[in-house]
């Protein structure tokens, strides 16, 4: 056999060994679909697995993570938005296929668009000004997400040329876009920290928003508003005997919470070796045993405080404040500029926005408060609806998260904030039990 043939066989063997094994089981748990993944370990693979599930808007009710050594084994208890088990075969097949290829990276369907990244100081009407500039510069907004946190704003906007429908590649046009957006973001008091970037890069929008906020150091800034009573409680302790730092998070449960926390830990170059995630009622409890990528635990008090701040920020950024308004209307040039101008003229501040277009229809979600972050007056909301079109702009609630009463046995040993460290042996046994590899963890 020629040497090249030996190499081909070796490559096939390596691919077979590193390809994740995925099992989806609807029979074991009466309230959730079990998704099990085991594979060779690499940095960031846990985040990729969680990303597959959260991109489908699945609710992760529980998770067990074990990835010491060169292998990882994870199990997720997931439901749809209504709290039901997964029964759609196309969804199940997609999960199997996507999780089975996470070692080889994932692509994102933003080809043919230009990405605009914006960060700066948030203020009432800022989004209206941004959209007005883009409309004036003949930029058609196809997708966008906007987050605000601690007085800062981060936005990732995907645009194309209004006239040609192509990505914007002309360097002079790009320079004009950057310059005008930078002037808008600067305002009167943000000369140094406002940033604009134009690229053709394909990226995962929500992960990039976390990275932008992190780079902007939003976690260090004092909240503009008084911290809410239900804000995340985070503790970090070192377990020096085993070489781990143990992170506990207790907060209100919501969609994509696990993704947000794991995303931040991954981008801070920490490896999650073990973890337990559980939800009870409307509360979530997350516990992670982490190390640096070089295998060492957190080494100083300033680093410990930074981890606490960053995880709190990660859990808060997506926790939308205000009234949820959903806009569904035929797409047209300047639509977003008109809608957000109406918000501004009525003193409404957009705290979060998610913009999308499909088959020439705009399907947009806005969360709005008054100018100082308090709940918006219902009369003002109704007035805005009448001006924009009450049939197009509707007040909506978040899809209800359905919670199931858990067996007492499932609640034991769940790490909450401020709890005593669990024994590692017990944690590993629990993971192995939930993976179906041992009969009992008691």
Buried (B, 14 or more C-beta within 10 A) or exposed (E): EEEEEEEEEEEEEEEEEEBBEBBBEEEEBEBBBBBBBBBBBBEBBBBBBBBBBBBBEBBBBBBBBBBBEEEBBBBBBBBBBEBEBBEEEEBBEBBBEBBBBBBEEEEEEBEEBBBBBBBBBBBBBBBBBBBBBBBEBBBBBBBBBBBBBBBBBBBBBBBBBBEEEEBBEEEEBBEEBBEBBBEBBBBEEBEEBBBBBBEEEEBBBBBBBBBBBBEBBBBEBEEEEEEEEEBBBBBBBBBEEBEBBBBBBBBBBBBBBBBBBBBBBBBBEBBBBBBBBBBBEEBBBBBBBBBBEEEEBBEEEEBBEBBBBBBBBBBBBBBBBBBBBBBEBEBEEBBBBBBBBBBBEBBBBBBBBBBBBEEEEBBBBBBBBBEEBEEBBEEBBEEBBEBBEEEBBEEEEEEEBBBBEBEEEBEEBBBBBEBEBBEBEEBBBBBBBBBEEEEEBE
